Amino acid sequence: MYAETPRLLLVPLTREVIETRLVQDTFRAAVPTPHGPLTVTYPPAWPGDLLPLLPQRLAAFSPEKEAWSATLVERATLTAVGQLGAKGTPDARGDLEIGYGLNPEVWNRGYATEGVGALVAALLVRRDVRRLTAQTAVTNPASGRVLEKLGFQRVGTGWDAEDGHLILWAMERGAQKNPPLHGRGYKREEL
C-alpha cells in the first residue's frame, strides 16, 4: 500500500525491511514508491509491538498479503514512525480488521489519526470491504479516541490474554467522518 498525507507517507513493508529489522535495531533501507525508491531510516522503536511477530510475517511473506499494510514514514525526516494495516483479508461478509501502532516518541502529534484515516479511506473504497473493525485495549484510551475521530462506533467488548479487556469497534462503508483523502492534500495510490 502507498498513500500520502500532509505529514506522512504510507509505504510498503518489504521482505528486505523485515529481514534487516530482525538483525539490526537501527538501519536505512530503500522502499518502493510510485515515484521511485525512497530511503527510509528505521529507528529502534520501530515497529513497536509488532516486532515479536516479524519472524512469522517473514515466514508467511507474500506481496499480496502485505499489500494490505504500510509503514508510516514522517515526511520531514523520512523516519519510520509506525506500522498499520489490515489483519488478513476481508471475510465472506466483507469485514476486515485493522491494527496500528506508533513509536512512542511521536505519540500525541495526531499521526495516528492522520495515518489510520488514510488507511481507512484506502480500504473502504475497495469493493470487497464492507466494514472495518478494530480492537483497542481498555488501558489505551488514546487508540480509541483515534477511531472515534474517524467515525468508528463501539460495538462490544472482548478479552485478550496479552492486552486484557478490549473495546471492539466497527465502521461501515460510507460512515467515516470527513473522509481524510478528499480535499486536504492527501494522495492515494490503489492497493
Stockholm file with secondary structure:
# STOCKHOLM 1.0

chainA/1-191         MYAETPRLLLVPLTREVIETRLVQDTFRAAVPTPHGPLTVTYPPAWPGDLLPLLPQRLAAFSPEKEAWSATLVERATLTAVGQLGAKGTPDARGDLEIGYGLNPEVWNRGYATEGVGALVAALLVRRDVRRLTAQTAVTNPASGRVLEKLGFQRVGTGWDAEDGHLILWAMERGAQKNPPLHGRGYKREEL
#=GR chainA/1-191 SS CCEECSSEEEECCCHHHHHHHTTCSSEEEEECCTTSCEEEEECTTTTGGGGGGHHHHHHTCCHHHHTTEEEEEETTTTEEEEEEEESSCCCTTSEEEEEEEECGGGTTSSHHHHHHHHHHHHHHTSTTCCEEEEEEETTCHHHHHHHHHHTCEEEEEEEETTTEEEEEEEEETTCCSSCTTSSSSCEECCC
#=GC SS_cons         CCEECSSEEEECCCHHHHHHHTTCSSEEEEECCTTSCEEEEECTTTTGGGGGGHHHHHHTCCHHHHTTEEEEEETTTTEEEEEEEESSCCCTTSEEEEEEEECGGGTTSSHHHHHHHHHHHHHHTSTTCCEEEEEEETTCHHHHHHHHHHTCEEEEEEEETTTEEEEEEEEETTCCSSCTTSSSSCEECCC
//
